[in-house]
Amino acid sequence: MATGTYVRLTKEQESSLQNITPGELNQPIDVQKQTTARCEHCGQNLPASYEPPADEEWQTGIFGCTEDVDSCLLGVFCPCVLFGRHMETLNDEISSRGACIGHVVCIEGGITLAALTAAFHGIDPDTACLITEGLLFTWWVCGIYTGMARQMLQRKYHLKDSPCDPCMVHCCLHWCALCQEHREMKLHLSANDTPATTVVDPPPVQEMNASGNDDQVEANSSGKEIVPYDNLEMQSL
């Protein structure tokens, strides 16, 4: 067996070497072809910035509030609760209570402020400006704050703008939009959560009856012939 020889490296060669820690070479490698999304039709890799086109139709119309009476009543009398449920379903980091409180402060708060100002001070040139500012603030926040939730829903299910931009929908038809979004999420979640049921028929019940004819058994026993018990009945304990 030939003896090994060692070669002394120069300082330049030592500086060019990289330190490899134990286990570094055993780390998983991210293969881009396996992790990137692919086209359903041709199978080619899609870029990371690719977004599916929003061309899906809404399953219910904007004025179909009577299709779900429970969500319609909740959206009319407690829209903050309905909005909080939407945000909790769309974003796990936002709680239903937090979104509900934000809706109450921004939207119901502005309407309440304008109503109280008109009730206690009346509508005159001095208070008309304050009432108008409160209502405009409510209208502006309603379109931006709740319109962002509608955009998240549209991105999740690839829904197109219907009947117009999400912010304008909530500015003009806030209560109807909340009910429509609730029905849309309810239909999509029920379609995804429906399990595939498999019907399995139970095996037939086997019965055995031990009440045979004693006379026939005694007669056959004398001839040393074994008679099978055909009428045996088995019952579960």
TORPARO-483581 format. One record per residue (C-alpha): x negated, y, z negated. Coordinates in nm, 3 decimals, decimal comma. Layout:
<pts>
+---------+---------+---------+
|       x |       y |       z |
+---------+---------+---------+
|       X |       Y |       Z |
...
+---------+---------+---------+
</pts>
This chain:
<pts>
+---------+---------+---------+
|       x |       y |       z |
+---------+---------+---------+
|   0,000 |   0,000 |   0,000 |
|  -0,144 |   0,329 |   0,107 |
|  -0,197 |   0,583 |  -0,161 |
|  -0,011 |   0,912 |  -0,129 |
|  -0,190 |   1,236 |  -0,074 |
|  -0,082 |   1,575 |  -0,209 |
|  -0,125 |   1,903 |  -0,025 |
|  -0,162 |   2,223 |  -0,223 |
|   0,075 |   2,495 |  -0,105 |
|  -0,034 |   2,850 |  -0,057 |
|   0,133 |   3,141 |  -0,234 |
|   0,318 |   3,240 |   0,082 |
|   0,459 |   2,890 |   0,118 |
|   0,562 |   2,878 |  -0,248 |
|   0,743 |   3,212 |  -0,224 |
|   0,944 |   3,091 |   0,076 |
|   1,080 |   2,788 |  -0,112 |
|   1,428 |   2,801 |  -0,265 |
|   1,504 |   2,670 |  -0,611 |
|   1,768 |   2,396 |  -0,601 |
|   1,950 |   2,326 |  -0,925 |
|   2,064 |   1,972 |  -1,007 |
|   2,399 |   1,892 |  -0,851 |
|   2,387 |   2,186 |  -0,613 |
|   2,381 |   1,967 |  -0,306 |
|   2,684 |   1,771 |  -0,424 |
|   2,922 |   2,068 |  -0,415 |
|   3,223 |   2,046 |  -0,178 |
|   3,190 |   2,229 |   0,151 |
|   3,473 |   2,446 |   0,278 |
|   3,542 |   2,338 |   0,633 |
|   3,727 |   2,618 |   0,806 |
|   3,889 |   2,390 |   1,061 |
|   4,055 |   2,190 |   0,786 |
|   4,173 |   2,480 |   0,568 |
|   4,305 |   2,726 |   0,825 |
|   4,665 |   2,717 |   0,942 |
|   4,743 |   2,559 |   1,276 |
|   4,996 |   2,629 |   1,543 |
|   5,292 |   2,394 |   1,533 |
|   5,310 |   2,374 |   1,913 |
|   4,949 |   2,350 |   2,037 |
|   4,761 |   2,259 |   1,717 |
|   4,500 |   2,535 |   1,751 |
|   4,358 |   2,711 |   1,444 |
|   4,521 |   3,043 |   1,362 |
|   4,328 |   3,346 |   1,233 |
|   4,351 |   3,438 |   0,867 |
|   4,535 |   3,761 |   0,952 |
|   4,809 |   3,577 |   1,140 |
|   5,165 |   3,633 |   1,017 |
|   5,461 |   3,439 |   1,156 |
|   5,706 |   3,654 |   1,350 |
|   6,008 |   3,773 |   1,152 |
|   6,276 |   3,653 |   1,392 |
|   6,499 |   3,439 |   1,172 |
|   6,861 |   3,539 |   1,131 |
|   7,019 |   3,596 |   0,790 |
|   7,254 |   3,314 |   0,702 |
|   7,515 |   3,555 |   0,565 |
|   7,612 |   3,905 |   0,669 |
|   7,558 |   4,225 |   0,474 |
|   7,935 |   4,255 |   0,409 |
|   7,988 |   3,888 |   0,316 |
|   8,010 |   3,959 |  -0,057 |
|   8,331 |   3,761 |  -0,097 |
|   8,155 |   3,440 |   0,010 |
|   8,006 |   3,417 |  -0,340 |
|   8,244 |   3,573 |  -0,591 |
|   8,014 |   3,522 |  -0,892 |
|   7,720 |   3,709 |  -0,740 |
|   7,960 |   3,976 |  -0,610 |
|   8,096 |   4,052 |  -0,956 |
|   7,749 |   4,042 |  -1,110 |
|   7,612 |   4,274 |  -0,844 |
|   7,891 |   4,529 |  -0,892 |
|   7,895 |   4,545 |  -1,271 |
|   7,534 |   4,441 |  -1,359 |
|   7,314 |   4,493 |  -1,052 |
|   7,005 |   4,518 |  -1,273 |
|   7,050 |   4,157 |  -1,388 |
|   7,089 |   4,032 |  -1,033 |
|   6,784 |   4,227 |  -0,919 |
|   6,578 |   4,089 |  -1,208 |
|   6,660 |   3,734 |  -1,105 |
|   6,553 |   3,809 |  -0,750 |
|   6,215 |   3,944 |  -0,855 |
|   6,147 |   3,653 |  -1,088 |
|   6,220 |   3,408 |  -0,807 |
|   6,006 |   3,592 |  -0,551 |
|   5,711 |   3,676 |  -0,778 |
|   5,606 |   3,458 |  -1,072 |
|   5,403 |   3,742 |  -1,225 |
|   5,711 |   3,963 |  -1,271 |
|   5,959 |   3,861 |  -1,538 |
|   6,332 |   3,896 |  -1,496 |
|   6,356 |   4,122 |  -1,802 |
|   6,085 |   4,359 |  -1,678 |
|   6,243 |   4,398 |  -1,336 |
|   6,585 |   4,445 |  -1,496 |
|   6,457 |   4,722 |  -1,726 |
|   6,286 |   4,896 |  -1,435 |
|   6,611 |   4,890 |  -1,239 |
|   6,804 |   5,032 |  -1,535 |
|   6,558 |   5,315 |  -1,597 |
|   6,511 |   5,421 |  -1,237 |
|   6,855 |   5,373 |  -1,083 |
|   7,121 |   5,350 |  -1,352 |
|   6,928 |   5,611 |  -1,553 |
|   6,946 |   5,869 |  -1,276 |
|   7,316 |   5,813 |  -1,220 |
|   7,387 |   5,832 |  -1,594 |
|   7,187 |   6,154 |  -1,627 |
|   7,380 |   6,320 |  -1,348 |
|   7,715 |   6,203 |  -1,490 |
|   7,636 |   6,323 |  -1,843 |
|   7,516 |   6,659 |  -1,717 |
|   7,838 |   6,710 |  -1,524 |
|   8,052 |   6,594 |  -1,817 |
|   7,900 |   6,812 |  -2,091 |
|   7,794 |   7,122 |  -1,899 |
|   8,026 |   7,117 |  -1,602 |
|   7,930 |   7,173 |  -1,243 |
|   7,801 |   7,527 |  -1,197 |
|   7,512 |   7,676 |  -1,003 |
|   7,277 |   7,612 |  -1,295 |
|   7,355 |   7,244 |  -1,342 |
|   7,420 |   7,162 |  -0,977 |
|   7,046 |   7,167 |  -0,907 |
|   6,974 |   6,925 |  -1,192 |
|   7,253 |   6,690 |  -1,085 |
|   7,132 |   6,697 |  -0,727 |
|   6,775 |   6,621 |  -0,832 |
|   6,888 |   6,328 |  -1,046 |
|   7,093 |   6,177 |  -0,766 |
|   6,819 |   6,230 |  -0,508 |
|   6,564 |   6,069 |  -0,739 |
|   6,794 |   5,771 |  -0,785 |
|   6,852 |   5,741 |  -0,411 |
|   6,478 |   5,764 |  -0,335 |
|   6,372 |   5,512 |  -0,601 |
|   6,654 |   5,278 |  -0,506 |
|   6,528 |   5,262 |  -0,150 |
|   6,162 |   5,209 |  -0,237 |
|   6,182 |   4,997 |  -0,551 |
|   6,451 |   4,755 |  -0,437 |
|   6,348 |   4,770 |  -0,072 |
|   6,010 |   4,619 |  -0,161 |
|   6,189 |   4,316 |  -0,306 |
|   6,388 |   4,280 |   0,015 |
|   6,065 |   4,293 |   0,216 |
|   5,916 |   4,016 |   0,002 |
|   6,222 |   3,804 |   0,071 |
|   6,196 |   3,868 |   0,445 |
|   5,828 |   3,772 |   0,452 |
|   5,893 |   3,454 |   0,258 |
|   6,166 |   3,327 |   0,490 |
|   6,060 |   3,515 |   0,810 |
|   6,382 |   3,714 |   0,824 |
|   6,420 |   4,007 |   1,056 |
|   6,540 |   4,354 |   0,960 |
|   6,917 |   4,342 |   0,943 |
|   7,101 |   4,568 |   0,989 |
|   6,805 |   4,809 |   0,964 |
|   6,489 |   4,878 |   0,760 |
|   6,497 |   4,723 |   0,408 |
|   6,457 |   5,061 |   0,237 |
|   6,743 |   5,215 |   0,432 |
|   6,962 |   4,913 |   0,363 |
|   6,925 |   4,963 |  -0,012 |
|   6,964 |   5,338 |   0,015 |
|   7,299 |   5,307 |   0,192 |
|   7,430 |   4,963 |   0,086 |
|   7,250 |   4,881 |  -0,235 |
|   7,514 |   4,659 |  -0,396 |
|   7,592 |   4,474 |  -0,074 |
|   7,220 |   4,416 |  -0,011 |
|   7,168 |   4,266 |  -0,357 |
|   7,454 |   4,021 |  -0,304 |
|   7,325 |   3,928 |   0,043 |
|   6,975 |   3,861 |  -0,090 |
|   7,113 |   3,644 |  -0,369 |
|   7,315 |   3,434 |  -0,124 |
|   7,015 |   3,399 |   0,107 |
|   6,784 |   3,275 |  -0,169 |
|   7,054 |   3,047 |  -0,304 |
|   7,102 |   2,881 |   0,035 |
|   6,728 |   2,839 |   0,098 |
|   6,660 |   2,699 |  -0,249 |
|   6,948 |   2,454 |  -0,228 |
|   6,822 |   2,334 |   0,111 |
|   6,467 |   2,281 |  -0,020 |
|   6,568 |   2,115 |  -0,347 |
|   6,803 |   1,858 |  -0,195 |
|   6,628 |   1,521 |  -0,251 |
|   6,648 |   1,238 |  -0,005 |
|   6,875 |   0,984 |  -0,176 |
|   6,838 |   0,615 |  -0,107 |
|   7,140 |   0,396 |  -0,169 |
|   7,047 |   0,052 |  -0,298 |
|   7,318 |  -0,210 |  -0,334 |
|   7,292 |  -0,423 |  -0,648 |
|   7,244 |  -0,797 |  -0,605 |
|   7,556 |  -1,011 |  -0,620 |
|   7,655 |  -1,142 |  -0,962 |
|   7,579 |  -1,510 |  -1,006 |
|   7,827 |  -1,694 |  -1,226 |
|   7,795 |  -2,039 |  -1,378 |
|   8,081 |  -2,211 |  -1,559 |
|   8,005 |  -2,482 |  -1,818 |
|   8,369 |  -2,591 |  -1,866 |
|   8,349 |  -2,903 |  -1,655 |
|   8,561 |  -3,213 |  -1,673 |
|   8,441 |  -3,408 |  -1,979 |
|   8,606 |  -3,730 |  -1,867 |
|   8,420 |  -3,727 |  -1,536 |
|   8,091 |  -3,662 |  -1,710 |
|   8,143 |  -3,950 |  -1,953 |
|   8,238 |  -4,186 |  -1,670 |
|   7,934 |  -4,095 |  -1,467 |
|   7,704 |  -4,113 |  -1,765 |
|   7,772 |  -4,481 |  -1,802 |
|   7,642 |  -4,537 |  -1,452 |
|   7,328 |  -4,337 |  -1,533 |
|   7,406 |  -4,075 |  -1,272 |
|   7,328 |  -3,710 |  -1,337 |
|   7,616 |  -3,480 |  -1,256 |
|   7,526 |  -3,111 |  -1,187 |
|   7,729 |  -2,843 |  -1,360 |
|   7,874 |  -2,639 |  -1,078 |
|   8,094 |  -2,419 |  -1,292 |
|   7,839 |  -2,251 |  -1,516 |
|   7,887 |  -1,884 |  -1,602 |
|   7,599 |  -1,652 |  -1,693 |
|   7,680 |  -1,334 |  -1,883 |
|   7,441 |  -1,050 |  -1,966 |
|   7,364 |  -0,990 |  -2,333 |
+---------+---------+---------+
</pts>
